[in-house]
């Protein structure tokens, strides 16, 4: 949902108000309430991640990776709502995991649209960012091949950009964010082509709660590949 986003066109300021709110601006108290709960979740997820990675010394192995992919979603643009599918674009991603007993572990992944997209073709720049914390199972398939099965939860933050900046005591921003919780699941295949260095094609499914406020579907797929490095025994 993009709400009250001001953009400058031909030296004139236009306010784009979401039709989902009847052309009105979302109440500040509601926005603060949402941000409060999102920050609580982010703090909890950060604490879990810190505790997990602090246990790296007792882990069997750790992996770090960087890659690229794209988003896929069903449907087409709806002329009545003005919404379009959340698909296309180049999405870089970074991730890391720690594997403990019996090939089980935890991991973190973030993917973001590399360049700003044109939201619904109306000239409004936007960029989705998807964060997820996952439980992972890594079955060994062969000497150089391993699997990754993962599922977890996180959130999506879609940024809608404006020509105007809003400043606080700490920073200035030129975007408003639409934030939604998500659950995800996926799988990948690791192939070690040089020592501990591997390539991993993967597919990930996201169910983004209330994503239909901004796009045509709550279901989104990400397909891509990463290159990574394993810290641990061969």
VOBA-1610 file (N, C-alpha, C; in pm, whole numbers, padded with zeros to 5 digits, always signed):
BEGIN
Unk+00085-00116+00000Unk+00000+00000+00000Unk+00089+00121+00000Unk+00072+00208-00093Unk+00147+00332-00088Unk+00049+00439-00045Unk+00085+00511+00061Unk-00011+00602+00122Unk+00053+00738+00138Unk-00014+00837+00081Unk+00034+00973+00098Unk+00173+00994+00045Unk+00211+00927-00065Unk+00344+00942-00118Unk+00347+01064-00210Unk+00432+01158-00180Unk+00439+01278-00263Unk+00550+01263-00363Unk+00522+01286-00492Unk+00624+01280-00596Unk+00617+01410-00675Unk+00732+01452-00724Unk+00738+01577-00799Unk+00737+01545-00948Unk+00642+01600-01019Unk+00631+01582-01163Unk+00609+01719-01226Unk+00699+01754-01320Unk+00688+01882-01389Unk+00676+01998-01290Unk+00760+01991-01186Unk+00769+02097-01083Unk+00641+02111-01001Unk+00550+02015-01009Unk+00426+02018-00930Unk+00422+01896-00841Unk+00378+01913-00717Unk+00370+01802-00624Unk+00232+01739-00633Unk+00232+01606-00658Unk+00107+01531-00661Unk+00110+01431-00547Unk+00000+01412-00482Unk-00011+01313-00375Unk-00084+01192-00430Unk-00017+01075-00419Unk-00077+00950-00465Unk-00136+00879-00344Unk-00268+00873-00333Unk-00333+00807-00220Unk-00390+00675-00266Unk-00373+00570-00186Unk-00416+00436-00224Unk-00567+00425-00233Unk-00614+00359-00341Unk-00757+00334-00355Unk-00808+00239-00248Unk-00716+00159-00193Unk-00758+00065-00088Unk-00804+00138+00037Unk-00772+00269+00051Unk-00817+00348+00166Unk-00912+00457+00121Unk-00973+00436+00006Unk-01069+00534-00042Unk-01008+00669-00072Unk-00879+00669-00110Unk-00811+00794-00143Unk-00770+00874-00022Unk-00769+00813+00097Unk-00732+00885+00218Unk-00594+00842+00264Unk-00543+00917+00360Unk-00413+00886+00416Unk-00432+00797+00538Unk-00346+00695+00548Unk-00353+00604+00662Unk-00321+00679+00790Unk-00399+00654+00893Unk-00380+00725+01020Unk-00242+00700+01075Unk-00181+00804+01133Unk-00045+00792+01185Unk-00039+00691+01297Unk-00143+00685+01381Unk-00142+00591+01493Unk-00138+00447+01445Unk-00210+00417+01334Unk-00207+00282+01280Unk-00070+00248+01227Unk-00006+00344+01159Unk+00128+00321+01105Unk+00228+00298+01217Unk+00219+00375+01326Unk+00308+00358+01440Unk+00288+00221+01504Unk+00162+00179+01515Unk+00131+00048+01573Unk+00197-00063+01492Unk+00187-00054+01359Unk+00247-00156+01273Unk+00399-00157+01288Unk+00459-00039+01286Unk+00603-00030+01298Unk+00651-00086+01432Unk+00575-00062+01538Unk+00613-00111+01670Unk+00623-00263+01671Unk+00520-00330+01615Unk+00521-00475+01615Unk+00627-00531+01521Unk+00652-00464+01410Unk+00755-00510+01319Unk+00892-00498+01384Unk+00914-00390+01458Unk+01042-00373+01525Unk+01061-00477+01635Unk+00953-00513+01705Unk+00963-00618+01806Unk+01005-00749+01742Unk+00943-00780+01626Unk+00979-00903+01557Unk+01124-00899+01509Unk+01166-00784+01453Unk+01302-00771+01404Unk+01402-00787+01518Unk+01372-00730+01636Unk+01459-00744+01751Unk+01469-00890+01794Unk+01354-00959+01800Unk+01354-01100+01838Unk+01436-01182+01738Unk+01417-01158+01608Unk+01489-01233+01507Unk+01639-01207+01515Unk+01677-01082+01545Unk+01818-01048+01557Unk+01881-01119+01676Unk+01811-01122+01789Unk+01862-01191+01907Unk+01882-01340+01878Unk+01783-01402+01811Unk+01796-01543+01776Unk+01916-01566+01686Unk+01935-01478+01588Unk+02047-01493+01495Unk+02181-01478+01567Unk+02191-01381+01657Unk+02316-01359+01731Unk+02349-01480+01817Unk+02248-01534+01886Unk+02271-01652+01970Unk+02313-01772+01886Unk+02251-01786+01770Unk+02284-01900+01685Unk+02426-01890+01632Unk+02464-01774+01584Unk+02596-01759+01527Unk+02705-01753+01635Unk+02667-01718+01757Unk+02762-01724+01867Unk+02800-01867+01900Unk+02716-01962+01860Unk+02742-02104+01884Unk+02817-02169+01769Unk+02876-02089+01681Unk+02944-02143+01564Unk+03056-02239+01601Unk+03122-02212+01717Unk+03233-02297+01758Unk+03190-02441+01781Unk+03065-02463+01823Unk+03016-02598+01848Unk+02941-02655+01729Unk+02932-02578+01621Unk+02858-02624+01504Unk+02943-02717+01419Unk+02876-02798+01338Unk+02945-02886+01245Unk+03000-02808+01127Unk+02926-02708+01081Unk+02973-02627+00970Unk+02893-02498+00961Unk+02941-02405+00881Unk+02870-02282+00850Unk+02886-02252+00702Unk+02787-02188+00645Unk+02788-02152+00503Unk+02756-02005+00488Unk+02821-01940+00392Unk+02788-01803+00354Unk+02775-01800+00203Unk+02677-01724+00152Unk+02651-01726+00008Unk+02598-01592-00042Unk+02618-01572-00172Unk+02569-01453-00241Unk+02523-01494-00380Unk+02409-01441-00422Unk+02358-01482-00552Unk+02260-01384-00612Unk+02192-01433-00717Unk+02094-01352-00789Unk+01974-01439-00825Unk+01860-01376-00839Unk+01740-01447-00879Unk+01635-01350-00929Unk+01515-01400-00947Unk+01404-01317-00989Unk+01276-01366-00922Unk+01174-01281-00916Unk+01047-01316-00856Unk+00946-01357-00962Unk+00859-01450-00923Unk+00752-01497-01011Unk+00623-01502-00931Unk+00513-01460-00995Unk+00382-01465-00932Unk+00277-01474-01041Unk+00166-01536-01010Unk+00062-01557-01110Unk-00023-01432-01130Unk-00100-01432-01238Unk-00195-01325-01262Unk-00141-01217-01352Unk-00225-01119-01377Unk-00190-01004-01459Unk-00247-00880-01395Unk-00216-00763-01449Unk-00262-00638-01391Unk-00415-00630-01395Unk-00472-00582-01286Unk-00616-00569-01272Unk-00655-00423-01294Unk-00731-00397-01398Unk-00769-00259-01429Unk-00860-00197-01324Unk-00936-00281-01253Unk-01029-00229-01153Unk-00957-00183-01026Unk-00858-00262-00982Unk-00787-00228-00858Unk-00658-00150-00883Unk-00605-00158-01005Unk-00477-00094-01033Unk-00358-00172-00983Unk-00380-00298-00939Unk-00272-00381-00887Unk-00214-00470-00996Unk-00084-00501-00983Unk-00016-00588-01079Unk+00058-00698-01003Unk+00095-00807-01071Unk+00169-00915-01004Unk+00307-00868-00958Unk+00354-00928-00851Unk+00489-00900-00801Unk+00585-00998-00869Unk+00638-00961-00983Unk+00725-01051-01057Unk+00824-00972-01139Unk+00929-01043-01183Unk+01032-00982-01265Unk+01134-00907-01183Unk+01235-00854-01250Unk+01341-00780-01185Unk+01455-00871-01141Unk+01573-00814-01125Unk+01690-00887-01078Unk+01701-00867-00927Unk+01707-00977-00853Unk+01710-00973-00707Unk+01842-01033-00656Unk+01938-00949-00616Unk+02054-01002-00542Unk+02008-01058-00408Unk+02083-01154-00356Unk+02052-01208-00223Unk+02181-01246-00152Unk+02179-01232-00021Unk+02289-01281+00062Unk+02229-01367+00172Unk+02306-01464+00218Unk+02256-01553+00322Unk+02369-01622+00395Unk+02337-01678+00509Unk+02433-01753+00589Unk+02357-01853+00674Unk+02425-01962+00711Unk+02362-02060+00799Unk+02466-02126+00887Unk+02418-02185+00994Unk+02500-02263+01087Unk+02433-02399+01103Unk+02509-02506+01082Unk+02456-02641+01088Unk+02508-02710+01214Unk+02414-02766+01293Unk+02449-02830+01418Unk+02435-02982+01407Unk+02367-03042+01500Unk+02360-03187+01510Unk+02271-03247+01401Unk+02317-03359+01343Unk+02241-03436+01245Unk+02193-03352+01128Unk+02282-03266+01080Unk+02258-03186+00958Unk+02145-03084+00973Unk+02105-03052+01096Unk+02002-02953+01121Unk+02065-02821+01163Unk+02005-02709+01124Unk+02062-02581+01160Unk+01964-02466+01140Unk+02018-02346+01145Unk+01939-02225+01127Unk+02010-02135+01028Unk+01934-02048+00961Unk+01995-01959+00864Unk+01915-01832+00846Unk+01977-01737+00776Unk+01916-01607+00746Unk+01937-01576+00599Unk+01837-01514+00537Unk+01848-01478+00396Unk+01776-01345+00373Unk+01834-01261+00288Unk+01767-01138+00247Unk+01786-01121+00097Unk+01678-01086+00029Unk+01680-01060-00115Unk+01612-00926-00141Unk+01665-00851-00234Unk+01608-00720-00264Unk+01615-00694-00414Unk+01522-00615-00462Unk+01523-00578-00604Unk+01641-00486-00628Unk+01729-00524-00722Unk+01851-00449-00744Unk+01827-00309-00796Unk+01734-00292-00888Unk+01698-00161-00940Unk+01554-00130-00907Unk+01522-00005-00895Unk+01385+00034-00864Unk+01292-00001-00980Unk+01179-00062-00947Unk+01081-00095-01049Unk+00982+00019-01071Unk+00902+00004-01175Unk+00796+00101-01207Unk+00665+00041-01160Unk+00616+00088-01046Unk+00500+00026-00983Unk+00375+00043-01069Unk+00319-00072-01111Unk+00194-00077-01189Unk+00199+00009-01314Unk+00320+00045-01360Unk+00334+00124-01480Unk+00293+00269-01469Unk+00283+00320-01344Unk+00236+00458-01325Unk+00350+00555-01297Unk+00474+00505-01305Unk+00588+00593-01284Unk+00630+00609-01140Unk+00577+00528-01049Unk+00614+00534-00908Unk+00724+00432-00880Unk+00845+00476-00844Unk+00954+00382-00817Unk+00928+00301-00689Unk+00963+00173-00693Unk+00944+00088-00575Unk+01052-00018-00570Unk+01072-00075-00451Unk+01171-00183-00433Unk+01128-00274-00318Unk+01092-00399-00345Unk+01065-00495-00237Unk+01194-00550-00178Unk+01194-00574-00047Unk+01304-00640+00024Unk+01242-00752+00107Unk+01294-00874+00092Unk+01238-00990+00161Unk+01342-01048+00257Unk+01304-01055+00385Unk+01390-01109+00490Unk+01330-01240+00540Unk+01415-01338+00569Unk+01363-01463+00626Unk+01465-01528+00718Unk+01413-01586+00827Unk+01490-01669+00920Unk+01435-01810+00908Unk+01524-01908+00887Unk+01478-02042+00853Unk+01544-02150+00937Unk+01469-02258+00960Unk+01528-02383+01001Unk+01574-02457+00876Unk+01688-02527+00884Unk+01749-02588+00766Unk+01784-02734+00794Unk+01762-02816+00693Unk+01811-02954+00693Unk+01898-02972+00569Unk+02021-03023+00589Unk+02116-03038+00478Unk+02154-03185+00459Unk+02073-03261+00385Unk+02109-03400+00357Unk+02231-03407+00265Unk+02317-03504+00288Unk+02432-03526+00201Unk+02392-03622+00090Unk+02410-03578-00034Unk+02371-03660-00149Unk+02490-03735-00205Unk+02604-03673-00211Unk+02725-03735-00262Unk+02847-03662-00207Unk+02965-03699-00257Unk+03088-03638-00207Unk+03092-03489-00235Unk+03042-03448-00351Unk+03045-03307-00389Unk+02906-03243-00398Unk+02805-03317-00361Unk+02669-03269-00377Unk+02594-03278-00244Unk+02523-03172-00209Unk+02441-03171-00089Unk+02311-03095-00113Unk+02213-03125-00033Unk+02084-03058-00046Unk+02060-02958+00065Unk+01975-02862+00040Unk+01930-02766+00140Unk+01777-02763+00137Unk+01715-02797+00250Unk+01571-02786+00266Unk+01546-02688+00380Unk+01465-02587+00357Unk+01450-02483+00458Unk+01308-02429+00462Unk+01269-02381+00578Unk+01138-02320+00597Unk+01147-02228+00719Unk+01069-02121+00716Unk+01074-02029+00829Unk+00979-01913+00813Unk+01015-01801+00872Unk+00930-01682+00868Unk+01016-01558+00857Unk+00951-01447+00826Unk+01023-01322+00810Unk+00926-01209+00779Unk+00971-01115+00698Unk+00884-01005+00658Unk+00930-00949+00524Unk+00836-00884+00456Unk+00866-00813+00333Unk+00844-00664+00356Unk+00940-00585+00313Unk+00929-00440+00320Unk+00936-00385+00178Unk+00826-00330+00128Unk+00823-00271-00006Unk+00833-00120+00008Unk+00938-00064-00051Unk+00963+00079-00040Unk+00909+00151-00164Unk+00830+00254-00142Unk+00778+00339-00248Unk+00849+00474-00238Unk+00916+00513-00345Unk+01006+00629-00341Unk+00939+00757-00389Unk+00986+00867-00333Unk+00935+01000-00366Unk+01053+01091-00400Unk+01024+01204-00463Unk+01128+01304-00490Unk+01158+01388-00366Unk+01077+01374-00262Unk+01092+01454-00141Unk+01149+01371-00028Unk+01227+01434+00058Unk+01290+01367+00171Unk+01221+01406+00302Unk+01207+01307+00389Unk+01156+01329+00524Unk+01270+01301+00621Unk+01299+01395+00709Unk+01414+01383+00798Unk+01372+01366+00943Unk+01451+01287+01015Unk+01435+01270+01158Unk+01564+01318+01224Unk+01579+01288+01353Unk+01701+01327+01422Unk+01822+01250+01371Unk+01800+01132+01312Unk+01911+01044+01277Unk+01939+01036+01128Unk+01836+01050+01043Unk+01859+01030+00900Unk+01746+01095+00820Unk+01766+01096+00689Unk+01664+01144+00596Unk+01630+01031+00498Unk+01503+01015+00468Unk+01461+00912+00374Unk+01368+00972+00269Unk+01364+00908+00154Unk+01275+00953+00047Unk+01180+00843+00005Unk+01139+00760+00103Unk+01046+00652+00072Unk+00955+00625+00191Unk+00842+00561+00161Unk+00753+00506+00263Unk+00747+00356+00243Unk+00737+00280+00350Unk+00743+00135+00341Unk+00609+00070+00372Unk+00578-00033+00296Unk+00463-00119+00323Unk+00518-00252+00372Unk+00493-00286+00499Unk+00556-00400+00564Unk+00456-00511+00592Unk+00495-00635+00562Unk+00406-00749+00583Unk+00487-00870+00629Unk+00430-00945+00723Unk+00491-01070+00767Unk+00478-01175+00656Unk+00572-01270+00657Unk+00567-01377+00558Unk+00615-01508+00619Unk+00578-01617+00554Unk+00636-01749+00580Unk+00696-01796+00448Unk+00803-01874+00457Unk+00868-01919+00335Unk+00914-02063+00348Unk+00935-02127+00234Unk+00987-02263+00228Unk+01058-02278+00094Unk+01159-02363+00090Unk+01230-02380-00036Unk+01331-02491-00030Unk+01404-02506-00141Unk+01504-02610-00152Unk+01613-02566-00249Unk+01732-02619-00228Unk+01844-02592-00317Unk+01938-02711-00322Unk+02022-02715-00423Unk+02122-02820-00440Unk+02260-02755-00444Unk+02346-02793-00350Unk+02483-02742-00347Unk+02577-02837-00423Unk+02656-02780-00514Unk+02759-02858-00584Unk+02894-02792-00558Unk+02986-02868-00496Unk+03118-02818-00462Unk+03211-02839-00581Unk+03241-02731-00652Unk+03322-02741-00772Unk+03469-02708-00747Unk+03500-02652-00630Unk+03640-02619-00598Unk+03657-02611-00447Unk+03706-02719-00387Unk+03726-02722-00243Unk+03597-02700-00167Unk+03594-02596-00085Unk+03475-02564-00007Unk+03384-02463-00076Unk+03413-02430-00199Unk+03332-02334-00275Unk+03224-02409-00352Unk+03101-02362-00342Unk+02990-02431-00407Unk+02901-02334-00483Unk+02824-02389-00576Unk+02718-02316-00643Unk+02587-02382-00604Unk+02481-02302-00582Unk+02354-02357-00535Unk+02237-02298-00612Unk+02181-02371-00711Unk+02051-02330-00766Unk+01942-02356-00662Unk+01842-02269-00658Unk+01740-02281-00553Unk+01607-02224-00598Unk+01502-02268-00533Unk+01368-02215-00550Unk+01310-02192-00412Unk+01246-02076-00394Unk+01190-02041-00263Unk+01048-01989-00284Unk+00957-02033-00195Unk+00819-01988-00198Unk+00792-01898-00077Unk+00728-01784-00102Unk+00688-01692+00004Unk+00536-01680+00006Unk+00479-01688+00124Unk+00340-01647+00144Unk+00345-01518+00224Unk+00312-01406+00160Unk+00322-01274+00223Unk+00183-01231+00269Unk+00169-01217+00399Unk+00039-01183+00456Unk-00006-01044+00408Unk-00131-01035+00358Unk-00188-00909+00310Unk-00109-00845+00196Unk-00038-00927+00120Unk+00037-00873+00007Unk-00055-00818-00102Unk-00183-00860-00098Unk-00279-00811-00196Unk-00318-00665-00173Unk-00265-00604-00066Unk-00279-00459-00053Unk-00196-00385-00157Unk-00087-00451-00201Unk+00007-00386-00293Unk+00018-00455-00428Unk-00008-00588-00431Unk+00007-00667-00553Unk-00115-00759-00567Unk-00117-00837-00673Unk-00236-00917-00702Unk-00242-01050-00627Unk-00132-01093-00564Unk-00132-01224-00499Unk-00047-01221-00373Unk-00086-01305-00275Unk-00004-01325-00155Unk+00109-01424-00177Unk+00103-01501-00287Unk+00202-01605-00315Unk+00306-01555-00414Unk+00433-01571-00376Unk+00544-01526-00460Unk+00652-01635-00458Unk+00712-01660-00574Unk+00823-01752-00585Unk+00950-01675-00622Unk+01063-01720-00569Unk+01193-01666-00611Unk+01280-01780-00659Unk+01330-01771-00781Unk+01419-01871-00839Unk+01551-01805-00872Unk+01661-01874-00845Unk+01791-01817-00874Unk+01903-01912-00839Unk+02022-01859-00823Unk+02140-01939-00789Unk+02236-01854-00708Unk+02311-01920-00620Unk+02408-01853-00535Unk+02542-01923-00544Unk+02647-01849-00514Unk+02779-01907-00495Unk+02817-01887-00350Unk+02874-01990-00289Unk+02900-01980-00146Unk+03025-02054-00103Unk+03052-02045+00026Unk+03170-02108+00086Unk+03129-02175+00216Unk+03176-02297+00237Unk+03148-02374+00358Unk+03267-02373+00451Unk+03243-02335+00577Unk+03343-02343+00682Unk+03316-02470+00762Unk+03405-02565+00756Unk+03385-02690+00825Unk+03456-02804+00756Unk+03435-02925+00805Unk+03504-03041+00747Unk+03457-03070+00605Unk+03539-03142+00530Unk+03503-03183+00395Unk+03391-03285+00398
//
